Amino acid sequence: MTDHIPAREKPWLFRTYSGHSSAAESNRLFRTNLAKGQTGLSIAFDLPTQTGYDSDHVLAKGEVGKVGVPVCHLGDMMTLFEGIPLEKMNTSMTINAPAPWLLALYIAAAERQGAARSSLNGTTQNDIIKEYLSRGTYIFAPQPSLKLTGDVIAFTYREVPKWNPMNVCSYHLQEAGATPEQELAYALATAVAVLDTVKPMVPEADFPQVVGRISFFVNAGIRFVTELCKMRAFTTLWDEICRDRYGITDEKLRRFRYGVQVNSLGLTEPQPENNVYRILLEMLSVVLSKDARARAVQLPAWNEALGLPRPWDQQWSLRLQQIVAYETDLLEYGDIFNGSVEIAAKVEALMADARDELGRIGEMGGAVAAVETSYMKQKLVESNARRIAGIESGEQVVVGVNKWTETEPSPLTTGDGSILTVDASAEREQIERLAAFRASRDAKAVAAALAGLRAAATEGRNVMEPSIAAAHAGVTTGEWAATLREVFGEYRAPTGVARAAAQSKGEKIAAVRAEVDAVSARLGRRVKMLVGKPGLDGHSNGAEQIAVRARDAGMEVVYEGIRLTPAQIVNAALEEGVHVVGLSILSGSHVPLVTEVLERMRQAGLADIPVVAGGIIPPEDARMLQAAGCARIYTPKDYDITAIMGDIVALVGDRAAAA
């Protein structure tokens, strides 16, 4: 007699988030990963592409190909998918402000391959609200941005019916410090804002179908029981909103559909091999519960706190998914948590707190109002400050960082090639290809396509068909975005730093405050620090926490937010009369950007003002920057922000004494 083996469910989509250097290099990586058993693509675009600039724009300097693939035009998109039939592929694109444009390029590339629009399967992230709160790749103000989101949704449900036109993305909210309750509330408030926007744009009879195409992209942290309960709470709360607010009666259309990337915020630079265990535990929280199981999973690589992962590192993450799906019996059972008293109680507690926060956002007028008043941004800054304070105090244990820090040398992180670096020639070669593409196209066709796009945007019509026509005509990413900038204008979101409540307590911060007072007395005025984010990196979490802690330590702080040129930063240092400049760069473009700031400081007669830098900076890059004149380098291993403040104040004091 043999044991009965239950039928196995089909596993979720296996993805890795990838793309770098150029369309051709990324295409090679995609085909390699697919050959290893990956079942879908998740595309990382570089920051110029994400913010609507061509590779040769002044703000793109140092950023091309660093955190993703540059896509400036249809030729790049076709190269990206050469040899990959799009009608058979499930493609996720992490793109937000220019989502209509990248989807237009994707559709145009598919049409050039001979594929019908209706055959395409995939997702555009297309969540602009979280960009104002956490990631910073917005272009336009919230209202016109939501209109563009609505255009994509209203177009795809008819023309590309298997496409998920939007991922309501709570992933980056957690990366910015959101608690599980905030992640639930802010993501659901975003979904409501989007559906309220798109409802008047489609026939009433079609609206349930539109609701059914909304998907989510979430984060899963290390507290995996709480994260599992969060996902069960998401399913119930989304069902309630669809049923009660929008009157959706079909249960299938109310189903909470989500993909996940597990937490990158908790990956550690010290003892990075431990990140493999963290990634596994975080993955379990989104696959163990059948009733709240992810439809697609992508895992970071173990060494992403050190730099770009190599193909081998991505393979290791893919193998983890395959082992859980195919070697365990996970997919042979129903939901193993149904009936659990502990799980039910935690889910109810999370939902109660999320409903309260949703109510507060609703009273303000919804998610857009909560963005424009910086309410949600301020709350995230404060939550992140509490998280960091817990790590600093040891209340929140992070193995290898604030406890059990002794370690054997890791063979995984030694030797040449232990992390991937983007060759400096990648940017130059991309700009040369862009110039050649511009020279080869029909200028009259480009001008006509841009005129059509401008007219549609000005008249409030859907921009998708004009965007697809522009893609075929040879319009570039920068030209598409510049045209809409002319119509909608640009936007700078409030930072949330100025109003964030102080979180710093205890003897350590008191000692730093005393030192700030002493140095300020010697200087004859309060120590003043400029916190700057040069380039296009919008991940402002680290800069915000430095700014808040510097203020808590008694310094005057100048923080003007994201997306500044080195020239603007140096001008601010000159006008504000600061004593120290701190630069935060997480995109890998630290060498060219910090070097340019240092050179401009010298040219402006500010060479005596110390410049410090923070980010994911490999040791050889740190040595290069220090040789160029950077006074201090801080990386993720430097988790104690109060200690960093003490170091910076001492640096200012030493410079003052030497002057």
DARA-V447850 format. One record per run of one state. SS is the DSSP state (@ for helix, = for strand, . for the rest). FROM is the first residue (numbers start at 1). TO is the last residue. If there is no record, write none. Layout:
BEGIN
ss->{SS;SS}
from->{FROM;FROM}
to->{TO;TO}
END
This chain:
BEGIN
ss->{.;=;.;=;.;@;.;=;.;@;.;@;.;=;.;@;.;@;.;=;.;@;.;@;.;=;.;@;.;@;.;=;.;=;.;@;.;@;.;@;.;=;.;@;.;@;.;=;.;@;.;@;.;=;.;=;.;@;.;@;.;@;.;@;.;@;.;=;.;=;.;@;.;=;.;@;.;@;.;@;.;@;.;@;.;=;.;=;.;@;.;=;.;=;.;@;.;=;.;@;.;=;.;@;.;=;.;@;.}
from->{1;13;16;17;19;23;36;41;46;47;51;58;61;69;70;74;81;86;89;90;95;99;114;117;120;121;125;129;136;142;160;163;165;167;170;171;176;180;200;204;213;215;221;224;246;251;255;258;263;272;288;290;293;296;299;308;309;311;327;330;333;341;365;367;373;375;394;399;400;403;404;411;414;420;421;425;441;443;460;464;474;477;489;507;524;528;533;534;535;541;553;556;560;564;565;566;577;580;585;590;604;610;615;619;629;632;635;641;659}
to->{12;15;16;18;22;35;40;45;46;50;57;60;68;69;73;80;85;88;89;94;98;113;116;119;120;124;128;135;141;159;162;164;166;169;170;175;179;199;203;212;214;220;223;245;250;254;257;262;271;287;289;292;295;298;307;308;310;326;329;332;340;364;366;372;374;393;398;399;402;403;410;413;419;420;424;440;442;459;463;473;476;488;506;523;527;532;533;534;540;552;555;559;563;564;565;576;579;584;589;603;609;614;618;628;631;634;640;658;659}
END
